[in-house]
């Protein structure tokens, strides 16, 4: 009683032109082969040639033809499926992508189904509809022919009287009532196959969303890193230079005042605080992005961390080339945090840091001889480090049994480059 049966019937009827186009594109060699095999006159060489032509049509022009047909099918899909659909391939995409993306070959598979299975099912529904109409109208047909016209053939048998058509009329009426459900079910199944093959279904959408989330996370990390550099540059070139000038002026002012005056004492105190503030600002700038990391790369920066650590640290770095800035920054701050934790919490007497590039990934391991027992659930530091590593597409592993040792391992995919930018 709704519009869906009629929409389904319209969807099935408009399938035939698409099936004809798909068959004309890919199905002719297979039809010729089927006819020759049915006639029993197909030779081995002829079969091989027809199969080769059919496979060649599917492999070479198939993805290109499937692109046009799949776009038409996705537009036609809106007749029976109100959910939004979006074609993966648009004009402007490289031609090579039509032959490398798995979805393109799923489109070819759909076109093959459209050329073979779909017309058979649609014609079967049309035959059932014709049979239902014929059965339901059989009393009228027989009555119009008159009593002496002879028997009438109704598919499964012959009848020669209006009374004899009663079972056929009842069956025809039942089929007419069931026909909208049959058409709707077939159209729904056809649409489900089209959506699964042409859009990839829920798994393809989820994969695309995960890829977009990963790209968005990388863009955010790059934007965050650019903002860090801007803040470092502004502090170094702006606030720090002004503070240096202010400290020098205070020093000169202290020289012009009598040594025993109260003003000299205040200026001297302000000069000391300014020097302390300048040192703290220098440490802050260094914490944002160490200059040695920018100038000399990761091995030198790890060496500086080892020199500044209160625990003896041995660094073994085999990183012959500069890595992307995001990778270097991430690894630097992970190692810095690991050394800080080793000094504050594990009571370690020795820490070993190893870093090497192998298999397109940077592997970094921080091992200490402390008492162990590090637990990510007792603080957000380790969790924050793991999240920071995950932004680069890497992972962080940790082993810290009670009694030690604690081993922190970071694996970050990287492509070595001549510069850190």
C-alpha positions as CSV (number, residue, x, y, z in Angstrom):
1,X,0.0,0.0,0.0
2,X,3.1,2.3,0.1
3,X,5.3,3.6,-2.7
4,X,8.1,1.1,-2.1
5,X,6.6,-1.7,-4.2
6,X,6.2,0.6,-7.1
7,X,9.7,2.1,-6.6
8,X,11.1,-1.5,-6.5
9,X,9.3,-2.4,-9.7
10,X,10.7,0.7,-11.3
11,X,14.2,-0.2,-10.0
12,X,14.0,-3.7,-11.5
13,X,12.7,-2.5,-14.8
14,X,15.5,0.1,-15.1
15,X,18.0,-2.7,-14.4
16,X,17.5,-4.1,-17.9
17,X,19.1,-1.2,-19.8
18,X,22.1,-1.3,-17.4
19,X,22.3,-5.1,-17.8
20,X,22.2,-4.7,-21.6
21,X,25.0,-2.1,-21.5
22,X,27.1,-4.3,-19.1
23,X,26.5,-7.3,-21.3
24,X,27.5,-5.4,-24.5
25,X,30.7,-4.3,-22.8
26,X,31.8,-7.6,-21.2
27,X,29.5,-10.4,-21.9
28,X,29.4,-10.9,-25.7
29,X,32.4,-13.4,-25.8
30,X,30.9,-15.4,-23.0
31,X,27.5,-15.6,-24.8
32,X,29.2,-16.8,-28.0
33,X,31.1,-19.4,-26.0
34,X,27.9,-20.6,-24.2
35,X,26.1,-20.9,-27.6
36,X,29.0,-22.8,-29.2
37,X,29.2,-25.1,-26.2
38,X,25.4,-25.7,-26.2
39,X,25.6,-26.6,-29.9
40,X,28.5,-28.9,-29.2
41,X,30.6,-27.4,-32.0
42,X,33.2,-25.5,-29.9
43,X,36.8,-26.5,-30.6
44,X,39.6,-26.2,-28.0
45,X,41.3,-23.3,-29.9
46,X,38.0,-21.5,-30.3
47,X,37.2,-21.9,-26.6
48,X,40.7,-20.6,-25.7
49,X,40.3,-17.5,-27.9
50,X,36.9,-16.7,-26.6
51,X,38.0,-17.1,-23.0
52,X,41.1,-14.9,-23.7
53,X,38.9,-12.2,-25.2
54,X,36.5,-12.3,-22.3
55,X,39.2,-12.1,-19.7
56,X,40.9,-9.3,-21.7
57,X,37.7,-7.3,-21.8
58,X,37.3,-7.6,-18.1
59,X,40.9,-6.8,-17.3
60,X,41.6,-3.9,-19.7
61,X,38.5,-1.8,-20.5
62,X,36.6,-3.4,-17.7
63,X,37.6,-1.0,-14.9
64,X,37.0,2.0,-17.1
65,X,33.5,0.8,-18.2
66,X,32.7,-0.2,-14.7
67,X,33.5,3.3,-13.5
68,X,30.7,4.7,-15.7
69,X,28.2,1.9,-15.0
70,X,28.9,2.0,-11.3
71,X,28.2,5.8,-11.2
72,X,24.9,5.2,-12.9
73,X,24.1,2.4,-10.6
74,X,24.8,4.5,-7.5
75,X,22.5,7.2,-8.8
76,X,19.8,4.6,-9.5
77,X,20.3,3.1,-6.1
78,X,18.6,6.1,-4.5
79,X,15.3,4.7,-5.9
80,X,15.1,2.0,-3.3
81,X,17.8,3.0,-0.8
82,X,17.5,6.5,0.8
83,X,20.8,6.3,2.6
84,X,23.5,8.6,1.1
85,X,26.0,7.0,-1.2
86,X,29.2,8.4,-2.7
87,X,31.2,7.0,-5.6
88,X,34.9,6.5,-4.8
89,X,36.2,7.4,-8.2
90,X,35.6,10.9,-9.7
91,X,36.9,12.7,-12.7
92,X,40.4,14.0,-12.1
93,X,41.6,10.8,-10.4
94,X,44.6,9.2,-12.0
95,X,43.9,6.5,-14.6
96,X,46.3,4.1,-12.8
97,X,44.1,4.1,-9.7
98,X,41.4,2.4,-11.8
99,X,43.7,-0.7,-11.9
100,X,45.2,-0.6,-8.5
101,X,42.3,0.1,-6.1
102,X,40.5,-3.1,-5.0
103,X,37.1,-1.3,-5.2
104,X,37.6,-0.9,-9.0
105,X,37.7,-4.7,-9.3
106,X,34.7,-5.1,-7.1
107,X,33.0,-2.7,-9.6
108,X,34.0,-5.0,-12.4
109,X,32.6,-8.0,-10.5
110,X,29.3,-6.1,-10.0
111,X,29.2,-5.3,-13.8
112,X,29.6,-9.0,-14.5
113,X,26.8,-9.9,-12.1
114,X,24.7,-7.1,-13.7
115,X,25.3,-8.7,-17.2
116,X,24.5,-12.2,-16.2
117,X,22.5,-12.8,-13.0
118,X,20.4,-9.6,-12.8
119,X,18.6,-9.9,-16.2
120,X,17.7,-13.5,-15.4
121,X,16.2,-12.6,-12.1
122,X,14.3,-9.6,-13.5
123,X,13.0,-11.6,-16.4
124,X,11.9,-14.3,-14.0
125,X,9.9,-11.8,-11.9
126,X,8.4,-10.4,-15.1
127,X,7.4,-14.0,-16.2
128,X,5.8,-14.6,-12.8
129,X,3.9,-11.3,-13.1
130,X,2.7,-12.3,-16.6
131,X,1.6,-15.7,-15.4
132,X,-0.2,-14.2,-12.4
133,X,-2.1,-11.8,-14.7
134,X,-2.9,-14.7,-17.1
135,X,-4.2,-16.9,-14.3
136,X,-6.3,-14.1,-12.7
137,X,-7.8,-13.2,-16.1
138,X,-8.3,-16.8,-17.3
139,X,-12.1,-16.9,-16.6
140,X,-12.5,-13.7,-18.7
141,X,-10.3,-15.1,-21.5
142,X,-12.2,-18.4,-21.6
143,X,-15.6,-16.7,-21.4
144,X,-14.7,-14.3,-24.2
145,X,-13.8,-17.2,-26.5
146,X,-17.2,-18.9,-26.1
147,X,-18.3,-22.4,-25.3
148,X,-17.2,-24.0,-28.6
149,X,-13.7,-22.5,-28.8
150,X,-12.0,-25.5,-27.2
151,X,-9.6,-25.8,-24.3
152,X,-7.2,-23.1,-23.3
153,X,-3.6,-23.9,-22.2
154,X,-2.6,-22.2,-18.8
155,X,1.0,-23.1,-18.3
156,X,0.5,-26.2,-16.2
157,X,-2.5,-27.6,-18.0
158,X,-5.6,-27.1,-20.2
159,X,-9.1,-26.0,-19.2
160,X,-12.2,-26.0,-21.3
161,X,-14.7,-24.3,-19.0
162,X,-15.0,-21.2,-16.9
163,X,-15.5,-23.4,-13.8
164,X,-12.2,-25.2,-14.5
165,X,-10.3,-21.9,-14.3
166,X,-11.3,-21.3,-10.7
167,X,-8.0,-22.8,-9.2
168,X,-5.9,-20.8,-11.7
169,X,-7.8,-17.6,-10.9
170,X,-7.3,-18.1,-7.2
171,X,-3.6,-18.8,-7.7
172,X,-3.3,-15.7,-10.0
173,X,-5.0,-13.5,-7.4
174,X,-2.6,-14.8,-4.7
175,X,0.4,-14.2,-6.9
176,X,-0.8,-10.7,-7.7
177,X,-0.9,-10.0,-3.9
178,X,2.5,-11.5,-3.3
179,X,4.1,-9.9,-6.4
180,X,4.9,-6.5,-4.7
181,X,6.6,-8.4,-1.8
182,X,8.6,-10.5,-4.3
183,X,9.6,-7.4,-6.3
184,X,10.6,-5.5,-3.1
185,X,12.6,-8.4,-1.8
186,X,14.5,-8.8,-5.1
187,X,15.1,-5.0,-5.4
188,X,16.3,-4.9,-1.8
189,X,18.7,-7.8,-2.4
190,X,20.0,-6.2,-5.6
191,X,20.5,-2.9,-3.9
192,X,22.3,-4.5,-1.0
193,X,24.7,-6.2,-3.4
194,X,25.2,-2.9,-5.3
195,X,26.0,-1.0,-2.1
196,X,28.3,-3.7,-0.8
197,X,30.3,-3.9,-4.0
198,X,30.2,-0.3,-5.2
199,X,30.7,1.4,-1.8
200,X,32.5,-1.3,0.2
201,X,29.7,-1.5,2.8
202,X,30.3,-0.7,6.5
203,X,33.8,-2.0,6.6
204,X,34.9,0.2,3.7
205,X,33.3,3.3,5.3
206,X,35.0,2.4,8.6
207,X,38.3,2.0,6.9
208,X,37.9,5.3,5.2
209,X,37.0,7.0,8.5
210,X,40.0,5.5,10.2
211,X,42.3,6.7,7.5
212,X,40.8,10.2,7.7
213,X,41.1,10.2,11.5
214,X,44.8,9.1,11.1
215,X,45.4,11.9,8.6
216,X,43.6,14.4,10.8
217,X,45.7,13.4,13.8
218,X,48.9,13.8,11.8
219,X,47.8,17.3,10.6
220,X,47.0,18.3,14.2
221,X,50.4,17.1,15.3
222,X,52.1,19.0,12.6
223,X,50.1,22.1,13.4
224,X,51.0,21.7,17.1
225,X,54.7,21.3,16.2
226,X,54.6,24.4,14.1
227,X,53.0,26.4,16.9
228,X,55.7,25.1,19.3
229,X,58.3,26.4,17.0
230,X,56.6,29.8,16.7
231,X,56.4,30.1,20.5
232,X,60.1,29.1,20.8
233,X,61.1,31.7,18.1
234,X,59.0,34.4,19.8
235,X,60.5,33.7,23.2
236,X,64.0,33.4,21.9
237,X,64.0,36.5,19.6
238,X,61.6,38.6,21.6
239,X,61.2,38.1,25.3
240,X,64.6,36.7,25.9
241,X,66.4,39.5,24.1
242,X,64.4,42.1,25.9
243,X,65.1,40.4,29.2
244,X,68.9,40.4,28.4
245,X,68.7,44.1,27.7
246,X,66.8,44.7,30.9
247,X,69.4,42.8,32.9
248,X,72.2,44.8,31.4
249,X,70.5,48.0,32.3
250,X,70.0,46.9,35.8
251,X,73.7,46.1,36.0
252,X,74.7,49.5,34.7
253,X,72.3,51.2,37.1
254,X,73.8,49.3,40.0
255,X,77.2,50.6,39.1
256,X,76.0,54.2,39.2
257,X,74.5,54.0,42.7
258,X,76.4,54.3,46.0
259,X,77.2,50.8,47.2
260,X,75.8,51.3,50.7
261,X,72.5,52.9,49.6
262,X,69.1,51.1,49.9
263,X,68.5,51.8,46.2
264,X,71.7,49.9,45.3
265,X,70.5,46.9,47.4
266,X,67.1,46.9,45.6
267,X,68.7,47.2,42.2
268,X,71.1,44.4,43.0
269,X,68.3,42.2,44.1
270,X,66.3,43.0,41.0
271,X,69.4,42.2,38.9
272,X,69.8,38.8,40.5
273,X,66.1,38.0,40.0
274,X,66.3,39.1,36.3
275,X,69.3,36.8,35.8
276,X,67.5,33.9,37.4
277,X,64.4,34.6,35.3
278,X,66.6,34.6,32.2
279,X,68.0,31.2,33.1
280,X,64.5,29.9,33.7
281,X,63.4,31.3,30.4
282,X,66.4,29.7,28.7
283,X,65.4,26.3,30.2
284,X,61.8,26.9,29.1
285,X,62.9,27.6,25.5
286,X,65.1,24.5,25.6
287,X,62.2,22.4,26.7
288,X,60.0,23.6,23.9
289,X,62.5,22.5,21.2
290,X,66.2,22.0,22.0
291,X,68.4,23.9,19.6
292,X,70.8,21.1,19.4
293,X,68.0,18.8,18.1
294,X,67.3,21.3,15.3
295,X,70.9,21.8,14.4
296,X,72.6,18.5,14.9
297,X,69.9,15.9,15.0
298,X,68.7,13.1,17.3
299,X,72.1,11.4,18.3
300,X,73.6,14.7,19.5
301,X,70.4,15.6,21.4
302,X,70.3,12.2,23.1
303,X,74.0,12.8,24.1
304,X,73.0,16.1,25.6
305,X,70.2,14.5,27.6
306,X,72.8,12.0,28.9
307,X,75.1,14.8,30.0
308,X,72.4,16.6,31.8
309,X,71.0,13.5,33.6
310,X,71.7,13.0,37.3
311,X,72.0,9.2,36.6
312,X,74.9,7.9,34.4
313,X,73.6,7.3,30.9
314,X,75.1,5.3,28.1
315,X,73.9,6.3,24.6
316,X,74.3,4.0,21.6
317,X,72.7,5.8,18.6
318,X,73.0,4.4,15.1
319,X,71.0,7.0,13.1
320,X,73.1,7.9,10.1
321,X,70.6,10.4,8.5
322,X,68.2,13.1,9.7
323,X,64.7,12.0,10.4
324,X,61.4,13.9,10.1
325,X,61.1,16.6,12.7
326,X,58.0,15.0,14.2
327,X,59.8,11.7,14.7
328,X,62.9,13.3,16.2
329,X,60.8,15.5,18.6
330,X,58.7,12.6,19.7
331,X,61.6,10.3,20.5
332,X,63.6,13.1,22.2
333,X,60.8,13.9,24.6
334,X,60.0,10.2,25.3
335,X,63.7,9.6,26.2
336,X,63.8,12.8,28.3
337,X,60.7,11.7,30.2
338,X,62.1,8.2,30.7
339,X,65.4,9.5,32.1
340,X,63.5,11.8,34.4
341,X,61.4,8.9,35.7
342,X,64.5,6.7,36.1
343,X,66.1,9.4,38.2
344,X,63.1,10.3,40.3
345,X,61.3,6.9,40.9
346,X,63.3,3.9,40.0
347,X,66.5,4.7,42.0
348,X,68.5,3.5,39.0
349,X,72.3,3.7,39.0
350,X,72.7,3.3,35.3
351,X,70.6,3.8,32.2
352,X,71.2,2.6,28.6
353,X,69.7,4.3,25.6
354,X,69.9,2.6,22.2
355,X,68.5,4.1,19.0
356,X,68.8,2.6,15.5
357,X,67.0,2.7,12.2
358,X,66.1,-0.6,10.6
359,X,63.4,-1.8,8.3
360,X,62.0,1.7,7.8
361,X,61.4,2.3,11.5
362,X,63.3,3.9,14.4
363,X,63.7,1.6,17.4
364,X,64.6,3.3,20.7
365,X,65.1,1.4,23.9
366,X,65.6,2.9,27.4
367,X,66.8,0.4,30.0
368,X,67.5,1.1,33.6
369,X,68.7,-1.1,36.5
370,X,66.2,0.4,39.0
371,X,63.6,-1.4,41.2
372,X,60.9,-1.4,38.5
373,X,57.2,-1.4,39.3
374,X,56.2,1.3,36.9
375,X,52.4,1.3,36.4
376,X,50.7,3.5,33.7
377,X,47.5,3.4,35.8
378,X,49.1,5.4,38.6
379,X,49.8,8.4,36.5
380,X,49.1,10.0,33.2
381,X,52.8,10.4,32.2
382,X,53.3,7.1,30.5
383,X,49.8,7.2,28.9
384,X,50.7,10.7,27.5
385,X,53.9,9.3,26.1
386,X,52.1,6.4,24.4
387,X,49.6,8.8,22.9
388,X,52.4,11.0,21.6
389,X,54.0,8.0,20.0
390,X,50.7,6.9,18.5
391,X,50.4,10.2,16.7
392,X,53.4,9.3,14.6
393,X,51.9,5.9,13.8
394,X,54.2,4.1,16.1
395,X,53.8,2.2,19.4
396,X,55.4,2.2,22.9
397,X,56.0,-1.0,24.8
398,X,57.1,-1.2,28.5
399,X,58.3,-3.9,30.8
400,X,58.7,-3.0,34.5
401,X,58.4,-6.0,36.8
402,X,58.8,-5.6,40.5
403,X,62.6,-5.6,41.2
404,X,63.4,-4.3,37.8
405,X,64.7,-3.8,35.3
406,X,62.5,-1.3,33.5
407,X,62.6,-1.4,29.7
408,X,60.8,1.2,27.6
409,X,60.8,0.5,23.9
410,X,59.5,2.9,21.2
411,X,59.0,1.9,17.5
412,X,58.3,4.8,15.1
413,X,57.9,4.4,11.4
414,X,60.2,6.9,9.6
415,X,61.6,7.8,6.2
416,X,65.1,9.2,6.6
417,X,65.6,12.5,4.9
418,X,68.5,14.9,4.4
419,X,67.0,17.5,6.7
420,X,64.8,17.6,9.7
421,X,62.2,19.7,8.1
